Amino acid sequence: MSDLFSAARACLAAASPEAKVSATFDAAAAFARGELSIDAASPPPEAIRMPGRPPTPRLVHPRELPKRGFGSNEGRAAFIHAVAHIEFNAIDLAWDAVYRFRGLPDAYYADWISVANDEARHFSMLRARLYELGHDYGDFDAHNGLWEMAEKTADDGLARMALVPRVLEARGLDVTPGMIVKLRGLGDDATADILEIILREEIAHVAAGSRWYRWHCERAGIEPRARFRELLHEYATSVLRKPFNMEARRQAGFDAEELEGLLDAAD
């Protein structure tokens, strides 16, 4: 397979965790070697209602997910599973950003291929930790909120960059530091160490969203701060939760006015 968009489509279609991770690593390595061309003459993207998924986890409404504490192995396993599910979805979100949006600079595709590769590695680390606790991916229910936002922004690259990396995925920047503190307090340094890696690398992923959001705005002649506020109020008020990790978000490309917009939208 020599065409990037065909490779991205194959990664999206891969259903099992093993197949999706393997296809992602292979495609990212092939792109790095210069073996995948960005062909402007490729067929247009197909509509993707749902990327490849394993039979489990069962997808339910977020309200149906039970609340579990960290005090037991079962509770920690459920938490790790929830994060692994986010990372599994993030693989598809990165490949969808490659596959769906055409005619963009080569650097755009390089960024999101790199993100897909990181997310596959994060998922693999979390899955290995689940094994150590006697569980596997699919053992607990999960929800489909990340992919639902991808569907809502399927026809608008500007909105995709604003809302998926800069809102949904950026949520990890806010909550992960507190989770790390709790896990270390319980003596679970193995899980905390994984989350430290993920937190550090997710800042760069959100920064890619910031970079390409502003690129889209500049190309379209749109003022980015005002449009970000509009998109937050249109799509994201139900998923914004205080407090925000202001320092991590600054590192990820948010400016003072955008942070103020987040605070307003979360009220």
Residue pairs with C-beta under 8 A, 6 or more apart in sequence:
1 7
1 10
1 30
1 36
2 35
2 36
2 37
3 36
3 37
3 39
3 42
4 31
4 36
4 37
4 38
4 39
4 98
4 109
4 113
5 38
5 39
5 42
5 43
5 45
5 98
5 99
5 102
6 42
7 23
7 27
7 30
7 31
7 36
8 27
8 95
8 96
8 98
8 99
9 45
9 46
9 99
10 23
10 27
11 20
11 23
11 24
11 27
11 91
11 92
11 95
11 116
12 48
12 51
12 52
12 92
12 95
12 96
12 99
13 51
13 52
14 20
14 22
14 23
14 52
15 52
15 53
15 54
16 52
16 54
17 54
17 88
17 123
17 127
17 137
19 52
20 52
20 88
20 91
20 92
20 120
21 91
21 120
21 123
21 124
24 91
24 95
24 116
24 117
24 119
24 120
25 117
25 120
27 36
27 113
27 116
28 113
28 114
28 116
28 117
30 36
31 109
31 110
31 113
38 106
38 109
40 102
40 103
42 102
44 102
45 99
45 100
45 102
47 154
48 96
48 99
48 100
49 151
50 147
51 92
51 95
51 96
51 147
54 137
54 138
55 138
56 138
56 139
57 81
57 85
57 137
57 138
57 139
57 140
57 141
57 142
58 141
58 142
59 141
59 142
59 143
59 144
60 141
60 142
60 143
61 143
62 143
62 145
64 141
65 82
65 141
65 142
65 143
66 78
68 74
68 75
68 78
68 79
69 75
70 76
70 79
70 182
70 183
70 186
70 188
71 186
73 133
73 134
76 133
76 183
76 186
76 188
76 191
77 130
77 133
77 134
77 135
77 139
77 140
78 140
79 179
80 126
80 129
80 130
80 133
80 135
80 191
81 130
81 135
81 137
81 139
81 140
81 142
82 140
82 142
83 126
83 195
83 198
84 123
84 126
84 127
84 130
84 137
85 137
85 142
86 146
86 172
87 119
87 122
87 123
87 126
87 198
88 119
88 123
88 137
89 144
89 146
89 147
90 115
90 119
90 122
90 146
90 169
90 205
91 116
91 119
91 120
91 123
92 147
92 150
93 146
93 147
93 150
93 164
93 169
94 112
94 113
94 115
94 116
94 119
95 112
95 116
96 150
97 112
97 115
97 160
97 161
97 164
98 109
98 112
98 113
98 116
100 154
100 157
100 160
101 108
101 157
101 160
104 157
104 212
105 215
108 212
108 215
111 208
111 211
111 212
112 208
115 205
115 208
118 201
118 205
119 205
122 194
122 197
122 198
122 201
123 137
125 194
125 197
126 194
127 136
127 137
129 190
129 191
129 194
130 136
130 137
130 139
132 190
145 168
145 239
146 164
146 168
146 169
149 163
149 164
149 167
149 168
149 235
150 160
150 164
152 159
152 163
152 235
153 159
153 160
153 163
153 164
154 160
157 212
157 216
158 213
158 216
158 217
158 220
158 222
158 227
159 231
159 235
161 209
161 210
161 212
161 213
161 216
162 209
162 213
162 227
162 228
162 231
163 231
163 235
163 236
164 209
165 205
165 206
165 208
165 209
165 210
166 206
166 209
166 210
166 213
166 228
166 252
166 254
167 232
167 235
167 236
167 239
167 240
168 239
169 202
169 205
169 206
169 209
170 206
170 209
170 249
170 252
171 239
171 241
172 198
172 199
172 202
173 199
173 202
173 203
173 206
173 245
173 248
173 249
173 252
174 241
174 243
174 244
174 245
174 248
174 249
176 195
176 198
176 199
176 202
177 199
177 245
177 248
179 195
180 192
180 195
180 196
180 199
183 189
183 191
183 192
183 195
184 192
199 248
203 248
203 251
203 252
204 252
206 249
206 252
206 253
207 251
207 252
207 253
209 252
209 253
210 252
210 253
210 254
211 253
213 224
213 228
214 224
214 253
216 222
217 223
217 224
217 227
218 224
225 255
225 257
225 258
225 261
228 258
228 261
229 261
229 264
229 265
232 240
232 261
232 262
232 265
233 265
236 265
237 265
237 266
240 262
240 265
240 266
241 266
242 263
242 266
244 259
244 262
244 263
244 266
246 259
249 259
249 262
250 259
254 262
